[in-house]
Amino acid sequence: MFVHLGGDTVVAAKDVVAILDARLLEQSEVNRELVERAVKARKLHGPGVGGPGVGPECKALVVAVDGVYTSGISAPTLARRMTHFRQAAISWEA
């Protein structure tokens, strides 16, 4: 299953490691470092990518196995989508 992150960006649900609220970037040195490293490694993808990092239209960062994706969709909405996928997968296995 895939999670739609906005625009033309989709990520395999099984590859999602974390979903972070973009507003937390300015409050956390660790989160800023995550974005800086992703930019240097050319692993920051998606809408809202600006010069040194993410732009104001970015509402969430999705950390995946293959990189970091920006999303114009809020972190709680993306987390809800992931929860629905997990619940569906569990019911299919039963």
Phi and psi restraints in degrees (range 20) as a CNS / XPLOR table:
assign (resid 1 and name C) (resid 2 and name N)
       (resid 2 and name CA) (resid 2 and name C) 1.0 -122.5 20.0 2
assign (resid 2 and name N) (resid 2 and name CA)
       (resid 2 and name C) (resid 3 and name N) 1.0 150.6 20.0 2
assign (resid 2 and name C) (resid 3 and name N)
       (resid 3 and name CA) (resid 3 and name C) 1.0 -110.0 20.0 2
assign (resid 3 and name N) (resid 3 and name CA)
       (resid 3 and name C) (resid 4 and name N) 1.0 127.1 20.0 2
assign (resid 3 and name C) (resid 4 and name N)
       (resid 4 and name CA) (resid 4 and name C) 1.0 -82.6 20.0 2
assign (resid 4 and name N) (resid 4 and name CA)
       (resid 4 and name C) (resid 5 and name N) 1.0 122.4 20.0 2
assign (resid 4 and name C) (resid 5 and name N)
       (resid 5 and name CA) (resid 5 and name C) 1.0 -99.6 20.0 2
assign (resid 5 and name N) (resid 5 and name CA)
       (resid 5 and name C) (resid 6 and name N) 1.0 0.6 20.0 2
assign (resid 5 and name C) (resid 6 and name N)
       (resid 6 and name CA) (resid 6 and name C) 1.0 111.9 20.0 2
assign (resid 6 and name N) (resid 6 and name CA)
       (resid 6 and name C) (resid 7 and name N) 1.0 152.6 20.0 2
assign (resid 6 and name C) (resid 7 and name N)
       (resid 7 and name CA) (resid 7 and name C) 1.0 60.3 20.0 2
assign (resid 7 and name N) (resid 7 and name CA)
       (resid 7 and name C) (resid 8 and name N) 1.0 -132.1 20.0 2
assign (resid 7 and name C) (resid 8 and name N)
       (resid 8 and name CA) (resid 8 and name C) 1.0 -102.1 20.0 2
assign (resid 8 and name N) (resid 8 and name CA)
       (resid 8 and name C) (resid 9 and name N) 1.0 16.3 20.0 2
assign (resid 8 and name C) (resid 9 and name N)
       (resid 9 and name CA) (resid 9 and name C) 1.0 -98.9 20.0 2
assign (resid 9 and name N) (resid 9 and name CA)
       (resid 9 and name C) (resid 10 and name N) 1.0 124.0 20.0 2
assign (resid 9 and name C) (resid 10 and name N)
       (resid 10 and name CA) (resid 10 and name C) 1.0 -132.8 20.0 2
assign (resid 10 and name N) (resid 10 and name CA)
       (resid 10 and name C) (resid 11 and name N) 1.0 150.1 20.0 2
assign (resid 10 and name C) (resid 11 and name N)
       (resid 11 and name CA) (resid 11 and name C) 1.0 -134.7 20.0 2
assign (resid 11 and name N) (resid 11 and name CA)
       (resid 11 and name C) (resid 12 and name N) 1.0 142.5 20.0 2
assign (resid 11 and name C) (resid 12 and name N)
       (resid 12 and name CA) (resid 12 and name C) 1.0 -63.2 20.0 2
assign (resid 12 and name N) (resid 12 and name CA)
       (resid 12 and name C) (resid 13 and name N) 1.0 130.1 20.0 2
assign (resid 12 and name C) (resid 13 and name N)
       (resid 13 and name CA) (resid 13 and name C) 1.0 -58.6 20.0 2
assign (resid 13 and name N) (resid 13 and name CA)
       (resid 13 and name C) (resid 14 and name N) 1.0 -35.4 20.0 2
assign (resid 13 and name C) (resid 14 and name N)
       (resid 14 and name CA) (resid 14 and name C) 1.0 -68.6 20.0 2
assign (resid 14 and name N) (resid 14 and name CA)
       (resid 14 and name C) (resid 15 and name N) 1.0 -18.6 20.0 2
assign (resid 14 and name C) (resid 15 and name N)
       (resid 15 and name CA) (resid 15 and name C) 1.0 -91.1 20.0 2
assign (resid 15 and name N) (resid 15 and name CA)
       (resid 15 and name C) (resid 16 and name N) 1.0 -6.7 20.0 2
assign (resid 15 and name C) (resid 16 and name N)
       (resid 16 and name CA) (resid 16 and name C) 1.0 -76.0 20.0 2
assign (resid 16 and name N) (resid 16 and name CA)
       (resid 16 and name C) (resid 17 and name N) 1.0 126.3 20.0 2
assign (resid 16 and name C) (resid 17 and name N)
       (resid 17 and name CA) (resid 17 and name C) 1.0 -99.1 20.0 2
assign (resid 17 and name N) (resid 17 and name CA)
       (resid 17 and name C) (resid 18 and name N) 1.0 -42.6 20.0 2
assign (resid 17 and name C) (resid 18 and name N)
       (resid 18 and name CA) (resid 18 and name C) 1.0 -156.7 20.0 2
assign (resid 18 and name N) (resid 18 and name CA)
       (resid 18 and name C) (resid 19 and name N) 1.0 153.5 20.0 2
assign (resid 18 and name C) (resid 19 and name N)
       (resid 19 and name CA) (resid 19 and name C) 1.0 -123.1 20.0 2
assign (resid 19 and name N) (resid 19 and name CA)
       (resid 19 and name C) (resid 20 and name N) 1.0 121.2 20.0 2
assign (resid 19 and name C) (resid 20 and name N)
       (resid 20 and name CA) (resid 20 and name C) 1.0 -117.5 20.0 2
assign (resid 20 and name N) (resid 20 and name CA)
       (resid 20 and name C) (resid 21 and name N) 1.0 140.9 20.0 2
assign (resid 20 and name C) (resid 21 and name N)
       (resid 21 and name CA) (resid 21 and name C) 1.0 -72.9 20.0 2
assign (resid 21 and name N) (resid 21 and name CA)
       (resid 21 and name C) (resid 22 and name N) 1.0 125.4 20.0 2
assign (resid 21 and name C) (resid 22 and name N)
       (resid 22 and name CA) (resid 22 and name C) 1.0 -62.6 20.0 2
assign (resid 22 and name N) (resid 22 and name CA)
       (resid 22 and name C) (resid 23 and name N) 1.0 -25.8 20.0 2
assign (resid 22 and name C) (resid 23 and name N)
       (resid 23 and name CA) (resid 23 and name C) 1.0 -64.5 20.0 2
assign (resid 23 and name N) (resid 23 and name CA)
       (resid 23 and name C) (resid 24 and name N) 1.0 -21.1 20.0 2
assign (resid 23 and name C) (resid 24 and name N)
       (resid 24 and name CA) (resid 24 and name C) 1.0 -78.1 20.0 2
assign (resid 24 and name N) (resid 24 and name CA)
       (resid 24 and name C) (resid 25 and name N) 1.0 -10.4 20.0 2
assign (resid 24 and name C) (resid 25 and name N)
       (resid 25 and name CA) (resid 25 and name C) 1.0 -58.9 20.0 2
assign (resid 25 and name N) (resid 25 and name CA)
       (resid 25 and name C) (resid 26 and name N) 1.0 -43.5 20.0 2
assign (resid 25 and name C) (resid 26 and name N)
       (resid 26 and name CA) (resid 26 and name C) 1.0 -74.1 20.0 2
assign (resid 26 and name N) (resid 26 and name CA)
       (resid 26 and name C) (resid 27 and name N) 1.0 -18.7 20.0 2
assign (resid 26 and name C) (resid 27 and name N)
       (resid 27 and name CA) (resid 27 and name C) 1.0 -92.8 20.0 2
assign (resid 27 and name N) (resid 27 and name CA)
       (resid 27 and name C) (resid 28 and name N) 1.0 -11.0 20.0 2
assign (resid 27 and name C) (resid 28 and name N)
       (resid 28 and name CA) (resid 28 and name C) 1.0 -129.8 20.0 2
assign (resid 28 and name N) (resid 28 and name CA)
       (resid 28 and name C) (resid 29 and name N) 1.0 123.6 20.0 2
assign (resid 28 and name C) (resid 29 and name N)
       (resid 29 and name CA) (resid 29 and name C) 1.0 -63.4 20.0 2
assign (resid 29 and name N) (resid 29 and name CA)
       (resid 29 and name C) (resid 30 and name N) 1.0 -37.6 20.0 2
assign (resid 29 and name C) (resid 30 and name N)
       (resid 30 and name CA) (resid 30 and name C) 1.0 -64.2 20.0 2
assign (resid 30 and name N) (resid 30 and name CA)
       (resid 30 and name C) (resid 31 and name N) 1.0 -43.7 20.0 2
assign (resid 30 and name C) (resid 31 and name N)
       (resid 31 and name CA) (resid 31 and name C) 1.0 -66.1 20.0 2
assign (resid 31 and name N) (resid 31 and name CA)
       (resid 31 and name C) (resid 32 and name N) 1.0 -39.7 20.0 2
assign (resid 31 and name C) (resid 32 and name N)
       (resid 32 and name CA) (resid 32 and name C) 1.0 -62.2 20.0 2
assign (resid 32 and name N) (resid 32 and name CA)
       (resid 32 and name C) (resid 33 and name N) 1.0 -40.9 20.0 2
assign (resid 32 and name C) (resid 33 and name N)
       (resid 33 and name CA) (resid 33 and name C) 1.0 -65.1 20.0 2
assign (resid 33 and name N) (resid 33 and name CA)
       (resid 33 and name C) (resid 34 and name N) 1.0 -37.3 20.0 2
assign (resid 33 and name C) (resid 34 and name N)
       (resid 34 and name CA) (resid 34 and name C) 1.0 -57.9 20.0 2
assign (resid 34 and name N) (resid 34 and name CA)
       (resid 34 and name C) (resid 35 and name N) 1.0 -46.9 20.0 2
assign (resid 34 and name C) (resid 35 and name N)
       (resid 35 and name CA) (resid 35 and name C) 1.0 -66.4 20.0 2
assign (resid 35 and name N) (resid 35 and name CA)
       (resid 35 and name C) (resid 36 and name N) 1.0 -43.5 20.0 2
assign (resid 35 and name C) (resid 36 and name N)
       (resid 36 and name CA) (resid 36 and name C) 1.0 -60.0 20.0 2
assign (resid 36 and name N) (resid 36 and name CA)
       (resid 36 and name C) (resid 37 and name N) 1.0 -42.7 20.0 2
assign (resid 36 and name C) (resid 37 and name N)
       (resid 37 and name CA) (resid 37 and name C) 1.0 -67.9 20.0 2
assign (resid 37 and name N) (resid 37 and name CA)
       (resid 37 and name C) (resid 38 and name N) 1.0 -38.2 20.0 2
assign (resid 37 and name C) (resid 38 and name N)
       (resid 38 and name CA) (resid 38 and name C) 1.0 -64.5 20.0 2
assign (resid 38 and name N) (resid 38 and name CA)
       (resid 38 and name C) (resid 39 and name N) 1.0 -40.3 20.0 2
assign (resid 38 and name C) (resid 39 and name N)
       (resid 39 and name CA) (resid 39 and name C) 1.0 -64.0 20.0 2
assign (resid 39 and name N) (resid 39 and name CA)
       (resid 39 and name C) (resid 40 and name N) 1.0 -47.2 20.0 2
assign (resid 39 and name C) (resid 40 and name N)
       (resid 40 and name CA) (resid 40 and name C) 1.0 -61.7 20.0 2
assign (resid 40 and name N) (resid 40 and name CA)
       (resid 40 and name C) (resid 41 and name N) 1.0 -36.3 20.0 2
assign (resid 40 and name C) (resid 41 and name N)
       (resid 41 and name CA) (resid 41 and name C) 1.0 -86.8 20.0 2
assign (resid 41 and name N) (resid 41 and name CA)
       (resid 41 and name C) (resid 42 and name N) 1.0 1.7 20.0 2
assign (resid 41 and name C) (resid 42 and name N)
       (resid 42 and name CA) (resid 42 and name C) 1.0 58.8 20.0 2
assign (resid 42 and name N) (resid 42 and name CA)
       (resid 42 and name C) (resid 43 and name N) 1.0 40.3 20.0 2
assign (resid 42 and name C) (resid 43 and name N)
       (resid 43 and name CA) (resid 43 and name C) 1.0 -115.0 20.0 2
assign (resid 43 and name N) (resid 43 and name CA)
       (resid 43 and name C) (resid 44 and name N) 1.0 12.1 20.0 2
assign (resid 43 and name C) (resid 44 and name N)
       (resid 44 and name CA) (resid 44 and name C) 1.0 -98.1 20.0 2
assign (resid 44 and name N) (resid 44 and name CA)
       (resid 44 and name C) (resid 45 and name N) 1.0 119.5 20.0 2
assign (resid 44 and name C) (resid 45 and name N)
       (resid 45 and name CA) (resid 45 and name C) 1.0 -130.1 20.0 2
assign (resid 45 and name N) (resid 45 and name CA)
       (resid 45 and name C) (resid 46 and name N) 1.0 158.6 20.0 2
assign (resid 45 and name C) (resid 46 and name N)
       (resid 46 and name CA) (resid 46 and name C) 1.0 108.6 20.0 2
assign (resid 46 and name N) (resid 46 and name CA)
       (resid 46 and name C) (resid 47 and name N) 1.0 177.8 20.0 2
assign (resid 46 and name C) (resid 47 and name N)
       (resid 47 and name CA) (resid 47 and name C) 1.0 -67.6 20.0 2
assign (resid 47 and name N) (resid 47 and name CA)
       (resid 47 and name C) (resid 48 and name N) 1.0 147.7 20.0 2
assign (resid 47 and name C) (resid 48 and name N)
       (resid 48 and name CA) (resid 48 and name C) 1.0 92.1 20.0 2
assign (resid 48 and name N) (resid 48 and name CA)
       (resid 48 and name C) (resid 49 and name N) 1.0 5.8 20.0 2
assign (resid 48 and name C) (resid 49 and name N)
       (resid 49 and name CA) (resid 49 and name C) 1.0 -80.8 20.0 2
assign (resid 49 and name N) (resid 49 and name CA)
       (resid 49 and name C) (resid 50 and name N) 1.0 121.2 20.0 2
assign (resid 49 and name C) (resid 50 and name N)
       (resid 50 and name CA) (resid 50 and name C) 1.0 -108.2 20.0 2
assign (resid 50 and name N) (resid 50 and name CA)
       (resid 50 and name C) (resid 51 and name N) 1.0 -168.0 20.0 2
assign (resid 50 and name C) (resid 51 and name N)
       (resid 51 and name CA) (resid 51 and name C) 1.0 -48.6 20.0 2
assign (resid 51 and name N) (resid 51 and name CA)
       (resid 51 and name C) (resid 52 and name N) 1.0 -80.0 20.0 2
assign (resid 51 and name C) (resid 52 and name N)
       (resid 52 and name CA) (resid 52 and name C) 1.0 -85.1 20.0 2
assign (resid 52 and name N) (resid 52 and name CA)
       (resid 52 and name C) (resid 53 and name N) 1.0 -6.5 20.0 2
assign (resid 52 and name C) (resid 53 and name N)
       (resid 53 and name CA) (resid 53 and name C) 1.0 -173.9 20.0 2
assign (resid 53 and name N) (resid 53 and name CA)
       (resid 53 and name C) (resid 54 and name N) 1.0 -130.8 20.0 2
assign (resid 53 and name C) (resid 54 and name N)
       (resid 54 and name CA) (resid 54 and name C) 1.0 -101.0 20.0 2
assign (resid 54 and name N) (resid 54 and name CA)
       (resid 54 and name C) (resid 55 and name N) 1.0 150.8 20.0 2
assign (resid 54 and name C) (resid 55 and name N)
       (resid 55 and name CA) (resid 55 and name C) 1.0 -92.3 20.0 2
assign (resid 55 and name N) (resid 55 and name CA)
       (resid 55 and name C) (resid 56 and name N) 1.0 178.0 20.0 2
assign (resid 55 and name C) (resid 56 and name N)
       (resid 56 and name CA) (resid 56 and name C) 1.0 -67.6 20.0 2
assign (resid 56 and name N) (resid 56 and name CA)
       (resid 56 and name C) (resid 57 and name N) 1.0 -22.0 20.0 2
assign (resid 56 and name C) (resid 57 and name N)
       (resid 57 and name CA) (resid 57 and name C) 1.0 -79.3 20.0 2
assign (resid 57 and name N) (resid 57 and name CA)
       (resid 57 and name C) (resid 58 and name N) 1.0 -6.2 20.0 2
assign (resid 57 and name C) (resid 58 and name N)
       (resid 58 and name CA) (resid 58 and name C) 1.0 -80.1 20.0 2
assign (resid 58 and name N) (resid 58 and name CA)
       (resid 58 and name C) (resid 59 and name N) 1.0 123.6 20.0 2
assign (resid 58 and name C) (resid 59 and name N)
       (resid 59 and name CA) (resid 59 and name C) 1.0 -106.2 20.0 2
assign (resid 59 and name N) (resid 59 and name CA)
       (resid 59 and name C) (resid 60 and name N) 1.0 -22.2 20.0 2
assign (resid 59 and name C) (resid 60 and name N)
       (resid 60 and name CA) (resid 60 and name C) 1.0 -148.2 20.0 2
assign (resid 60 and name N) (resid 60 and name CA)
       (resid 60 and name C) (resid 61 and name N) 1.0 153.0 20.0 2
assign (resid 60 and name C) (resid 61 and name N)
       (resid 61 and name CA) (resid 61 and name C) 1.0 -114.4 20.0 2
assign (resid 61 and name N) (resid 61 and name CA)
       (resid 61 and name C) (resid 62 and name N) 1.0 131.5 20.0 2
assign (resid 61 and name C) (resid 62 and name N)
       (resid 62 and name CA) (resid 62 and name C) 1.0 -111.9 20.0 2
assign (resid 62 and name N) (resid 62 and name CA)
       (resid 62 and name C) (resid 63 and name N) 1.0 114.6 20.0 2
assign (resid 62 and name C) (resid 63 and name N)
       (resid 63 and name CA) (resid 63 and name C) 1.0 -88.6 20.0 2
assign (resid 63 and name N) (resid 63 and name CA)
       (resid 63 and name C) (resid 64 and name N) 1.0 121.0 20.0 2
assign (resid 63 and name C) (resid 64 and name N)
       (resid 64 and name CA) (resid 64 and name C) 1.0 -122.4 20.0 2
assign (resid 64 and name N) (resid 64 and name CA)
       (resid 64 and name C) (resid 65 and name N) 1.0 171.5 20.0 2
assign (resid 64 and name C) (resid 65 and name N)
       (resid 65 and name CA) (resid 65 and name C) 1.0 -58.9 20.0 2
assign (resid 65 and name N) (resid 65 and name CA)
       (resid 65 and name C) (resid 66 and name N) 1.0 -36.7 20.0 2
assign (resid 65 and name C) (resid 66 and name N)
       (resid 66 and name CA) (resid 66 and name C) 1.0 -99.1 20.0 2
assign (resid 66 and name N) (resid 66 and name CA)
       (resid 66 and name C) (resid 67 and name N) 1.0 4.8 20.0 2
assign (resid 66 and name C) (resid 67 and name N)
       (resid 67 and name CA) (resid 67 and name C) 1.0 155.8 20.0 2
assign (resid 67 and name N) (resid 67 and name CA)
       (resid 67 and name C) (resid 68 and name N) 1.0 -169.1 20.0 2
assign (resid 67 and name C) (resid 68 and name N)
       (resid 68 and name CA) (resid 68 and name C) 1.0 -116.0 20.0 2
assign (resid 68 and name N) (resid 68 and name CA)
       (resid 68 and name C) (resid 69 and name N) 1.0 130.9 20.0 2
assign (resid 68 and name C) (resid 69 and name N)
       (resid 69 and name CA) (resid 69 and name C) 1.0 -116.0 20.0 2
assign (resid 69 and name N) (resid 69 and name CA)
       (resid 69 and name C) (resid 70 and name N) 1.0 140.3 20.0 2
assign (resid 69 and name C) (resid 70 and name N)
       (resid 70 and name CA) (resid 70 and name C) 1.0 -94.7 20.0 2
assign (resid 70 and name N) (resid 70 and name CA)
       (resid 70 and name C) (resid 71 and name N) 1.0 153.8 20.0 2
assign (resid 70 and name C) (resid 71 and name N)
       (resid 71 and name CA) (resid 71 and name C) 1.0 -143.1 20.0 2
assign (resid 71 and name N) (resid 71 and name CA)
       (resid 71 and name C) (resid 72 and name N) 1.0 141.4 20.0 2
assign (resid 71 and name C) (resid 72 and name N)
       (resid 72 and name CA) (resid 72 and name C) 1.0 -84.9 20.0 2
assign (resid 72 and name N) (resid 72 and name CA)
       (resid 72 and name C) (resid 73 and name N) 1.0 0.0 20.0 2
assign (resid 72 and name C) (resid 73 and name N)
       (resid 73 and name CA) (resid 73 and name C) 1.0 -96.2 20.0 2
assign (resid 73 and name N) (resid 73 and name CA)
       (resid 73 and name C) (resid 74 and name N) 1.0 140.7 20.0 2
assign (resid 73 and name C) (resid 74 and name N)
       (resid 74 and name CA) (resid 74 and name C) 1.0 -65.7 20.0 2
assign (resid 74 and name N) (resid 74 and name CA)
       (resid 74 and name C) (resid 75 and name N) 1.0 152.9 20.0 2
assign (resid 74 and name C) (resid 75 and name N)
       (resid 75 and name CA) (resid 75 and name C) 1.0 -59.0 20.0 2
assign (resid 75 and name N) (resid 75 and name CA)
       (resid 75 and name C) (resid 76 and name N) 1.0 -43.7 20.0 2
assign (resid 75 and name C) (resid 76 and name N)
       (resid 76 and name CA) (resid 76 and name C) 1.0 -61.3 20.0 2
assign (resid 76 and name N) (resid 76 and name CA)
       (resid 76 and name C) (resid 77 and name N) 1.0 -37.1 20.0 2
assign (resid 76 and name C) (resid 77 and name N)
       (resid 77 and name CA) (resid 77 and name C) 1.0 -66.4 20.0 2
assign (resid 77 and name N) (resid 77 and name CA)
       (resid 77 and name C) (resid 78 and name N) 1.0 -43.8 20.0 2
assign (resid 77 and name C) (resid 78 and name N)
       (resid 78 and name CA) (resid 78 and name C) 1.0 -64.1 20.0 2
assign (resid 78 and name N) (resid 78 and name CA)
       (resid 78 and name C) (resid 79 and name N) 1.0 -40.3 20.0 2
assign (resid 78 and name C) (resid 79 and name N)
       (resid 79 and name CA) (resid 79 and name C) 1.0 -63.0 20.0 2
assign (resid 79 and name N) (resid 79 and name CA)
       (resid 79 and name C) (resid 80 and name N) 1.0 -39.2 20.0 2
assign (resid 79 and name C) (resid 80 and name N)
       (resid 80 and name CA) (resid 80 and name C) 1.0 -62.9 20.0 2
assign (resid 80 and name N) (resid 80 and name CA)
       (resid 80 and name C) (resid 81 and name N) 1.0 -41.9 20.0 2
assign (resid 80 and name C) (resid 81 and name N)
       (resid 81 and name CA) (resid 81 and name C) 1.0 -60.6 20.0 2
assign (resid 81 and name N) (resid 81 and name CA)
       (resid 81 and name C) (resid 82 and name N) 1.0 -43.4 20.0 2
assign (resid 81 and name C) (resid 82 and name N)
       (resid 82 and name CA) (resid 82 and name C) 1.0 -63.3 20.0 2
assign (resid 82 and name N) (resid 82 and name CA)
       (resid 82 and name C) (resid 83 and name N) 1.0 -40.1 20.0 2
assign (resid 82 and name C) (resid 83 and name N)
       (resid 83 and name CA) (resid 83 and name C) 1.0 -62.4 20.0 2
assign (resid 83 and name N) (resid 83 and name CA)
       (resid 83 and name C) (resid 84 and name N) 1.0 -41.8 20.0 2
assign (resid 83 and name C) (resid 84 and name N)
       (resid 84 and name CA) (resid 84 and name C) 1.0 -63.6 20.0 2
assign (resid 84 and name N) (resid 84 and name CA)
       (resid 84 and name C) (resid 85 and name N) 1.0 -40.1 20.0 2
assign (resid 84 and name C) (resid 85 and name N)
       (resid 85 and name CA) (resid 85 and name C) 1.0 -63.6 20.0 2
assign (resid 85 and name N) (resid 85 and name CA)
       (resid 85 and name C) (resid 86 and name N) 1.0 -44.1 20.0 2
assign (resid 85 and name C) (resid 86 and name N)
       (resid 86 and name CA) (resid 86 and name C) 1.0 -64.4 20.0 2
assign (resid 86 and name N) (resid 86 and name CA)
       (resid 86 and name C) (resid 87 and name N) 1.0 -42.2 20.0 2
assign (resid 86 and name C) (resid 87 and name N)
       (resid 87 and name CA) (resid 87 and name C) 1.0 -64.0 20.0 2
assign (resid 87 and name N) (resid 87 and name CA)
       (resid 87 and name C) (resid 88 and name N) 1.0 -39.6 20.0 2
assign (resid 87 and name C) (resid 88 and name N)
       (resid 88 and name CA) (resid 88 and name C) 1.0 -65.6 20.0 2
assign (resid 88 and name N) (resid 88 and name CA)
       (resid 88 and name C) (resid 89 and name N) 1.0 -41.4 20.0 2
assign (resid 88 and name C) (resid 89 and name N)
       (resid 89 and name CA) (resid 89 and name C) 1.0 -63.8 20.0 2
assign (resid 89 and name N) (resid 89 and name CA)
       (resid 89 and name C) (resid 90 and name N) 1.0 -40.1 20.0 2
assign (resid 89 and name C) (resid 90 and name N)
       (resid 90 and name CA) (resid 90 and name C) 1.0 -65.1 20.0 2
assign (resid 90 and name N) (resid 90 and name CA)
       (resid 90 and name C) (resid 91 and name N) 1.0 -43.1 20.0 2
assign (resid 90 and name C) (resid 91 and name N)
       (resid 91 and name CA) (resid 91 and name C) 1.0 -67.6 20.0 2
assign (resid 91 and name N) (resid 91 and name CA)
       (resid 91 and name C) (resid 92 and name N) 1.0 -30.8 20.0 2
assign (resid 91 and name C) (resid 92 and name N)
       (resid 92 and name CA) (resid 92 and name C) 1.0 -71.7 20.0 2
assign (resid 92 and name N) (resid 92 and name CA)
       (resid 92 and name C) (resid 93 and name N) 1.0 -31.5 20.0 2
assign (resid 92 and name C) (resid 93 and name N)
       (resid 93 and name CA) (resid 93 and name C) 1.0 -73.7 20.0 2
assign (resid 93 and name N) (resid 93 and name CA)
       (resid 93 and name C) (resid 94 and name N) 1.0 -25.4 20.0 2
